Amino acid sequence: MKAFVVEHYGTDGLSAADLPMPEVGDADVLVKVSAASVNPLDKMVRNGEFKRLLKYRTPFVLGHDVAGVVTSVGSAVRDLQVGDEVYARPRDLRIGTFAEYIAIDQHDLAPKPASLTLHEAAAVPLVALAAWQALVDRAHVKPGQKVLVHAGSGGLGSTVIQLAKHLGATVATTASADNAELVRSLGADEVVDYRKEHFAEVLSGYDVVLDTLGGKNLEKSLTVLKPGGQAIGVAGPPDPGFAKQLGAPKLIGVAMGLLSRKVRKQARKLGVSYSFLFMQANGAQLRELAALYDAGQLRPVIDKTFPFDRTLEALAYAEQGRANGKIVIALD
């Protein structure tokens, strides 16, 4: 099969290759990939930013989002069968959606939303799971609360706006004036044009901030929270909880504690909290999310679709940081 593999870590490490078909374990489902989509995580993994934590052995296939058709199932698989249309974010160390086929653990998969095409469904899993795990699992967002999400026109931001609105929150976001109409159509109540004003000077009293940028943006985000509020970061810095999630050695947990010590100390001074979110594969949550897409509560936002043979171009386009929503790679 054809695939795009990381031959070595670095910006030039990804290339096309011919590989044998994946092995299918007893609990696995073999999926013929119809489409994948690009995430910032692809660049980070390709560049080796997580190589101390996620022990991928080069060469390995890149790609974290998939939608496709089941072509075979392992002997222990009960809920899925050949011909089913599915979508998934495969678990870490078993990624590889930039390929014609992928074997995925049955617990990471779900039937795709019936209302979405396979190409649309490929844009959903990672960002929808990240939004759900941030707002529902961690922040426990309730009706009437206030949520700020940065970069609201991006793949994750556009999903978080919709889910926060569905949960009954008042939603603010940062975006350029060009994208104000888009984010308002997704449910944003307040849009801060980051080119003209600073969000920390115009927003206050928020219950939750989802930070997608890190650095100074994260530090400023702490100041718009009310006492007891939560800042959840997906761009870092990682915290000891992340090391625990990955089952990393205690020394790694100490190192992550040092990386995030400054921002956690700032948070404590303000009476708020900071935690790092690294989303996890979860087929059961994808089933719940599919129901929201089919009910019209959520919709994917897709910027551009590239054919499979232009996967390198798709990643380069994503790295420009100007996409509104997701970038899809189509195989069928």
Secondary structure, 3 states (H helix, E strand, C coil): CEEEEECCCCCCCEEEEECCCCCCCCCEEEEEEEEEEECHHHHHHHCCCCCCCCCCCCCEECCCEEEEEEEEECCCCCCCCCCCEEEECCCCCCCCCCECEEEEEHHHEEECCCCCCHHHHCCCHHHHHHHHHHHHHHCCCCCCCEEEECCCCEHHHHHHHHHHHHCCCEEEEEECHHHHHHHHHHCCCEEEECCCCCHHHHCCCEEEEEECCCHHHHHHHHCCEEEEEEEEECCCCCCHHHHHHHCCCHHHHHHHHHHCHHHHHHHHHHCCEEEECCCCCCHHHHHHHHHHHHCCCCCCCEEEEEEHHHHHHHHHHHHCCCCCEEEEEECC
